[in-house]
Amino acid sequence: MRGFAGLVRASLAVAAIATFTPVATFAPIAAADPFEANPDLATRDEDFAAGKKAIEKKDWAEAARLFTLSERRNPDSADLQNYLGYAYRNQKQFDLAFKHYERAIELDPRHRGAHEYIGEAYLMTGNLAGAEKHLAALKEICLLPCEELKDLERAVAEYRRGK
């Protein structure tokens, strides 16, 4: 009997490990920052890290300069393209902002930050239809309400009230 009970306990332990291992494996993905799909880029690229600090200081021109330097080494980073778009948008250089937001979305079609920010840029340029296109994309991407969706919904509602 003892051998059988031990076997049952061992089987239950294996089943428990198999049941909970996938949750532990995917937990870090769920905790990732929504604006950065690759948050370790700041630890690998000092221009990118410095660009983020310039963003915090609202030094948009310096941020764009630093992110452009980083782009030479990381041309396929959706996060970097999103930050470039953000820096240019805040300088009201909308052609460059759209170029970089579109590149971010091309690289990562589910990049919530890029969809939110390009939608806001469309509103800043009077293009409600463009903003609504990215609002619809966020509704598809965010299975549960996400901050980017809420922010763009709020911006679109304010834009409509102002018209």
Secondary structure, DSSP 8 states (H G I E B T S, - for coil): -HHHHHHHHHHHHHHHHHHHHHHHHHHHHHTS-TT-S-TTHHHH-HHHHHHHHHHHTT-HHHHHHHHHHHHHH-TT-HHHHHHHHHHHHTTT-HHHHHHHHHHHHHH-TT-HHHHHHHHHHHHHTT-HHHHHHHHHHHHHH-SS--HHHHHHHHHHHHHHHH-
